[in-house]
């Protein structure tokens, strides 16, 4: 149900309520445990937040797009890519989000940058960037650095 963007944007409140009801029904029927229920409820909240942002973007910008960025990787597994190598990468279009999270890989809290190119369950086109920091910014772009 999380992959139906048209229905989500048509009626976000009803869709959110339905996701919560379905998650609770799965839990009551013992198909999922408490931790999975928590994950499902969090996904329902993310879907509602996504819908709110997309609908606000329609009002503000006349389209359903969020604040999408054009992303060009400048390193691969920690090694800087030459200008020619960067040209071989396809530009990634997505919504960049940075949030403080508990990182299992680092064993501590970290600023984690991730790219969303669609709905919450769609895979990210790039791995998360751990310890993300703003390394530089201009009016036409910015550079995030961190650990892949």
GROMACS elastic network, one bead per residue, 0.5 to 0.9 nm:
[ bonds ]
;  ai    aj funct       b0    kb
    1     4     6  0.58842   500
    1    15     6  0.89862   500
    1    19     6  0.76955   500
    2     5     6  0.75072   500
    2     8     6  0.82217   500
    2    19     6  0.80668   500
    2    43     6  0.83534   500
    2    44     6  0.80926   500
    2    47     6  0.74630   500
    2   119     6  0.74448   500
    2   120     6  0.76681   500
    2   121     6  0.69951   500
    3     6     6  0.89228   500
    3     8     6  0.88012   500
    3   119     6  0.66284   500
    3   120     6  0.83567   500
    3   121     6  0.72589   500
    3   122     6  0.80515   500
    4     7     6  0.56314   500
    4     8     6  0.63148   500
    4     9     6  0.88687   500
    4   119     6  0.86600   500
    5     9     6  0.61101   500
    5    10     6  0.84468   500
    5    51     6  0.84180   500
    5   118     6  0.87924   500
    5   119     6  0.71821   500
    6     9     6  0.53856   500
    6    10     6  0.60877   500
    6    11     6  0.88101   500
    7    10     6  0.50076   500
    7    11     6  0.62902   500
    7    12     6  0.77286   500
    7    15     6  0.72550   500
    8    11     6  0.56176   500
    8    13     6  0.83718   500
    8    14     6  0.83128   500
    8    15     6  0.56926   500
    8    16     6  0.79499   500
    8    47     6  0.76787   500
    8    48     6  0.78913   500
    8    51     6  0.65843   500
    9    12     6  0.55890   500
    9    15     6  0.86561   500
    9    48     6  0.89725   500
    9    50     6  0.89414   500
    9    51     6  0.55733   500
    9    52     6  0.82449   500
    9    54     6  0.78053   500
    9    55     6  0.71930   500
   10    15     6  0.87596   500
   11    14     6  0.55848   500
   11    15     6  0.60819   500
   11    16     6  0.86223   500
   11    51     6  0.89272   500
   12    15     6  0.50517   500
   12    16     6  0.59646   500
   12    17     6  0.85217   500
   12    47     6  0.82078   500
   12    48     6  0.60254   500
   12    51     6  0.62216   500
   12    52     6  0.76560   500
   13    16     6  0.51775   500
   13    17     6  0.61807   500
   13    18     6  0.85727   500
   13    48     6  0.73213   500
   14    17     6  0.51360   500
   14    18     6  0.61062   500
   14    19     6  0.86714   500
   15    18     6  0.50454   500
   15    19     6  0.62074   500
   15    20     6  0.87089   500
   15    44     6  0.85630   500
   15    47     6  0.87090   500
   15    48     6  0.80224   500
   16    19     6  0.51530   500
   16    20     6  0.63257   500
   16    21     6  0.86536   500
   16    44     6  0.57491   500
   16    45     6  0.70974   500
   16    47     6  0.71782   500
   16    48     6  0.59659   500
   17    20     6  0.51864   500
   17    21     6  0.61392   500
   17    22     6  0.86013   500
   17    44     6  0.82894   500
   18    21     6  0.50208   500
   18    22     6  0.60320   500
   18    23     6  0.85080   500
   18    44     6  0.89109   500
   19    22     6  0.51602   500
   19    23     6  0.61232   500
   19    24     6  0.86232   500
   19    40     6  0.79616   500
   19    41     6  0.76526   500
   19    43     6  0.86439   500
   19    44     6  0.57854   500
   20    23     6  0.51258   500
   20    24     6  0.61636   500
   20    25     6  0.85374   500
   20    40     6  0.76510   500
   20    41     6  0.60171   500
   20    44     6  0.64824   500
   20    45     6  0.88299   500
   21    24     6  0.51973   500
   21    25     6  0.60857   500
   21    26     6  0.86855   500
   22    25     6  0.50220   500
   22    26     6  0.62548   500
   22    27     6  0.86798   500
   23    26     6  0.52134   500
   23    27     6  0.63486   500
   23    28     6  0.87471   500
   23    32     6  0.84762   500
   23    36     6  0.87892   500
   23    37     6  0.61157   500
   23    38     6  0.88416   500
   23    40     6  0.60442   500
   23    41     6  0.68623   500
   23    44     6  0.89106   500
   24    28     6  0.60747   500
   24    29     6  0.85382   500
   24    37     6  0.69677   500
   24    40     6  0.88970   500
   24    41     6  0.85825   500
   25    28     6  0.50784   500
   25    29     6  0.61307   500
   25    30     6  0.86008   500
   25    31     6  0.87459   500
   26    29     6  0.51781   500
   26    30     6  0.63078   500
   26    31     6  0.52616   500
   26    32     6  0.59472   500
   26    33     6  0.87302   500
   26    37     6  0.80329   500
   27    30     6  0.50147   500
   27    31     6  0.58550   500
   27    32     6  0.50089   500
   27    33     6  0.61150   500
   27    34     6  0.72462   500
   27    36     6  0.83457   500
   27    37     6  0.63318   500
   28    31     6  0.76891   500
   28    32     6  0.82714   500
   29    32     6  0.78560   500
   30    33     6  0.66766   500
   32    35     6  0.80022   500
   32    36     6  0.57670   500
   32    37     6  0.64469   500
   33    36     6  0.53997   500
   33    37     6  0.61478   500
   33    38     6  0.86821   500
   34    37     6  0.50079   500
   34    38     6  0.61809   500
   34    39     6  0.87206   500
   35    38     6  0.50580   500
   35    39     6  0.63514   500
   35    40     6  0.87394   500
   36    40     6  0.61521   500
   36    41     6  0.85859   500
   37    40     6  0.50632   500
   37    41     6  0.61536   500
   37    42     6  0.85451   500
   38    41     6  0.51817   500
   38    42     6  0.61848   500
   38    43     6  0.86726   500
   39    42     6  0.50680   500
   39    43     6  0.62026   500
   39    44     6  0.86624   500
   40    43     6  0.50474   500
   40    44     6  0.62290   500
   40    45     6  0.87385   500
   41    44     6  0.50086   500
   41    45     6  0.63499   500
   41    46     6  0.86820   500
   42    45     6  0.50884   500
   42    46     6  0.62186   500
   42    47     6  0.86541   500
   43    47     6  0.61089   500
   43    48     6  0.86276   500
   43   120     6  0.70943   500
   43   121     6  0.82500   500
   44    47     6  0.50894   500
   44    48     6  0.63588   500
   44    49     6  0.87197   500
   45    48     6  0.51041   500
   45    49     6  0.62009   500
   45    50     6  0.85758   500
   46    50     6  0.60234   500
   46    51     6  0.85507   500
   46   120     6  0.69055   500
   47    50     6  0.50271   500
   47    51     6  0.61856   500
   47    52     6  0.86474   500
   47   119     6  0.73207   500
   47   120     6  0.66748   500
   48    51     6  0.51046   500
   48    52     6  0.61962   500
   48    53     6  0.86766   500
   49    52     6  0.51019   500
   49    53     6  0.62113   500
   49    54     6  0.85876   500
   50    53     6  0.52265   500
   50    54     6  0.61081   500
   50    55     6  0.85786   500
   50    66     6  0.87959   500
   50   119     6  0.76014   500
   50   120     6  0.81344   500
   51    54     6  0.50890   500
   51    55     6  0.60274   500
   51    56     6  0.84564   500
   52    55     6  0.52457   500
   52    56     6  0.60880   500
   52    57     6  0.85286   500
   53    56     6  0.51200   500
   53    57     6  0.60821   500
   53    58     6  0.86890   500
   53    64     6  0.87531   500
   53    65     6  0.87835   500
   53    66     6  0.65781   500
   54    57     6  0.50362   500
   54    58     6  0.63669   500
   54    59     6  0.88835   500
   54    63     6  0.83173   500
   54    64     6  0.52074   500
   54    65     6  0.61140   500
   54    66     6  0.55934   500
   55    58     6  0.50521   500
   55    59     6  0.65083   500
   55    60     6  0.87643   500
   55    63     6  0.84885   500
   55    64     6  0.63465   500
   55    65     6  0.86991   500
   55    66     6  0.88011   500
   56    59     6  0.50817   500
   56    60     6  0.61009   500
   56    61     6  0.83064   500
   56    64     6  0.81045   500
   56    66     6  0.84960   500
   57    60     6  0.50238   500
   57    61     6  0.54784   500
   57    62     6  0.69586   500
   57    63     6  0.62877   500
   57    64     6  0.57045   500
   57    65     6  0.61065   500
   57    66     6  0.57481   500
   57    67     6  0.78898   500
   58    61     6  0.54647   500
   58    65     6  0.70687   500
   58    66     6  0.84696   500
   59    62     6  0.56197   500
   59    63     6  0.74309   500
   59    64     6  0.84372   500
   60    63     6  0.80110   500
   61    64     6  0.80061   500
   61    65     6  0.81269   500
   62    65     6  0.86954   500
   63    66     6  0.84352   500
   65    68     6  0.68422   500
   66    94     6  0.84825   500
   66    95     6  0.66691   500
   67    94     6  0.80761   500
   67    95     6  0.60015   500
   67    96     6  0.80942   500
   68    93     6  0.62734   500
   68    96     6  0.71461   500
   68   116     6  0.89074   500
   68   117     6  0.83698   500
   69    92     6  0.79391   500
   69    93     6  0.56192   500
   69    94     6  0.54876   500
   69    95     6  0.60640   500
   69    96     6  0.68619   500
   69   141     6  0.86815   500
   70    91     6  0.61358   500
   70    92     6  0.56065   500
   70    94     6  0.67879   500
   70    95     6  0.89127   500
   71    90     6  0.89171   500
   71    91     6  0.56133   500
   71    93     6  0.61519   500
   71    94     6  0.75471   500
   71    96     6  0.89371   500
   72    86     6  0.72467   500
   72    87     6  0.88867   500
   72    89     6  0.72306   500
   72    90     6  0.75145   500
   72    91     6  0.52910   500
   72    92     6  0.65429   500
   73    76     6  0.72707   500
   73    81     6  0.81800   500
   73    86     6  0.70306   500
   73    89     6  0.75880   500
   73    91     6  0.81805   500
   73    92     6  0.87057   500
   73   126     6  0.89372   500
   74    79     6  0.85091   500
   74    80     6  0.60313   500
   74    81     6  0.54510   500
   74    82     6  0.79190   500
   74    83     6  0.84450   500
   74    85     6  0.88644   500
   74    86     6  0.64702   500
   75    78     6  0.56229   500
   75    79     6  0.51866   500
   75    81     6  0.51933   500
   75    82     6  0.87883   500
   75    86     6  0.85975   500
   76    79     6  0.53216   500
   76    80     6  0.65902   500
   76    81     6  0.68040   500
   76   148     6  0.83910   500
   77    80     6  0.85432   500
   77   147     6  0.87262   500
   77   148     6  0.65554   500
   78   147     6  0.76135   500
   78   148     6  0.71801   500
   81    84     6  0.78935   500
   81    85     6  0.56343   500
   81    86     6  0.59992   500
   82    85     6  0.50611   500
   82    86     6  0.62006   500
   82    87     6  0.87093   500
   83    86     6  0.51492   500
   83    87     6  0.64933   500
   84    87     6  0.51782   500
   84    88     6  0.70228   500
   85    88     6  0.53891   500
   85    89     6  0.71899   500
   86    89     6  0.54339   500
   86    90     6  0.84743   500
   87    90     6  0.75591   500
   87    91     6  0.88766   500
   89    92     6  0.86988   500
   92   117     6  0.84310   500
   92   125     6  0.73690   500
   92   126     6  0.86464   500
   93   115     6  0.86240   500
   93   116     6  0.86878   500
   93   117     6  0.66264   500
   94   115     6  0.57899   500
   94   116     6  0.53284   500
   94   118     6  0.76409   500
   94   125     6  0.85905   500
   95   114     6  0.82556   500
   95   115     6  0.55301   500
   95   117     6  0.61800   500
   95   118     6  0.83679   500
   96   113     6  0.68602   500
   96   114     6  0.58559   500
   96   116     6  0.64588   500
   96   117     6  0.88282   500
   97   112     6  0.80980   500
   97   113     6  0.55224   500
   97   114     6  0.54040   500
   97   115     6  0.63041   500
   97   116     6  0.76304   500
   98   111     6  0.64503   500
   98   112     6  0.54804   500
   98   114     6  0.64626   500
   98   115     6  0.89079   500
   98   129     6  0.89967   500
   98   132     6  0.75498   500
   99   110     6  0.81865   500
   99   111     6  0.54612   500
   99   112     6  0.55011   500
   99   113     6  0.66113   500
   99   114     6  0.86101   500
  100   103     6  0.89625   500
  100   109     6  0.66226   500
  100   110     6  0.55263   500
  100   112     6  0.61459   500
  100   113     6  0.88943   500
  101   108     6  0.83753   500
  101   109     6  0.54649   500
  101   110     6  0.55951   500
  101   111     6  0.62709   500
  101   112     6  0.64989   500
  102   105     6  0.89610   500
  102   106     6  0.83194   500
  102   107     6  0.72914   500
  102   108     6  0.55730   500
  102   110     6  0.62126   500
  102   111     6  0.86385   500
  102   112     6  0.89078   500
  103   106     6  0.53272   500
  103   107     6  0.56693   500
  103   108     6  0.55567   500
  103   109     6  0.57208   500
  103   110     6  0.61268   500
  103   111     6  0.86879   500
  103   112     6  0.80553   500
  103   130     6  0.77832   500
  104   108     6  0.70510   500
  104   109     6  0.87404   500
  105   108     6  0.82105   500
  105   130     6  0.88147   500
  106   109     6  0.78187   500
  106   110     6  0.78828   500
  106   130     6  0.82716   500
  109   131     6  0.87773   500
  110   130     6  0.63995   500
  110   131     6  0.51821   500
  110   132     6  0.77653   500
  111   129     6  0.82491   500
  111   130     6  0.61500   500
  111   132     6  0.53027   500
  111   133     6  0.75728   500
  112   128     6  0.64211   500
  112   129     6  0.55245   500
  112   131     6  0.59413   500
  112   132     6  0.56295   500
  112   133     6  0.89951   500
  112   146     6  0.86037   500
  113   127     6  0.89933   500
  113   128     6  0.57262   500
  113   130     6  0.66489   500
  113   131     6  0.81072   500
  113   132     6  0.59082   500
  113   133     6  0.88264   500
  113   144     6  0.82864   500
  113   146     6  0.87098   500
  114   124     6  0.74138   500
  114   126     6  0.73869   500
  114   127     6  0.71466   500
  114   129     6  0.64568   500
  115   124     6  0.58378   500
  115   125     6  0.69037   500
  115   126     6  0.65980   500
  115   127     6  0.82095   500
  115   128     6  0.75920   500
  116   119     6  0.73479   500
  116   120     6  0.73654   500
  116   122     6  0.79275   500
  116   123     6  0.79820   500
  116   124     6  0.57749   500
  116   125     6  0.77122   500
  117   120     6  0.87799   500
  117   122     6  0.75721   500
  117   123     6  0.81781   500
  117   124     6  0.66893   500
  117   125     6  0.72970   500
  118   121     6  0.81689   500
  118   122     6  0.61881   500
  118   123     6  0.85170   500
  118   124     6  0.85632   500
  119   122     6  0.55965   500
  119   123     6  0.88318   500
  120   123     6  0.80116   500
  121   124     6  0.88537   500
  123   126     6  0.86314   500
  124   127     6  0.68066   500
  124   128     6  0.82688   500
  126   129     6  0.85231   500
  127   148     6  0.65982   500
  128   147     6  0.84232   500
  128   148     6  0.64345   500
  129   132     6  0.58188   500
  129   144     6  0.84625   500
  129   145     6  0.76374   500
  129   146     6  0.56162   500
  129   147     6  0.54879   500
  130   133     6  0.88940   500
  130   145     6  0.86407   500
  130   146     6  0.54526   500
  130   148     6  0.62898   500
  131   145     6  0.78393   500
  131   146     6  0.50693   500
  131   147     6  0.62963   500
  132   135     6  0.89770   500
  132   144     6  0.61192   500
  132   145     6  0.54919   500
  132   147     6  0.73255   500
  133   143     6  0.84651   500
  133   144     6  0.55100   500
  133   145     6  0.54131   500
  133   146     6  0.63686   500
  134   137     6  0.74798   500
  134   142     6  0.73721   500
  134   143     6  0.60607   500
  134   145     6  0.64586   500
  135   142     6  0.75995   500
  135   143     6  0.54080   500
  135   144     6  0.55507   500
  135   145     6  0.59983   500
  136   141     6  0.85796   500
  136   142     6  0.55477   500
  136   143     6  0.52152   500
  136   144     6  0.73889   500
  137   140     6  0.79735   500
  137   141     6  0.59346   500
  137   143     6  0.63630   500
  138   141     6  0.53165   500
  138   142     6  0.60429   500
  139   142     6  0.81495   500
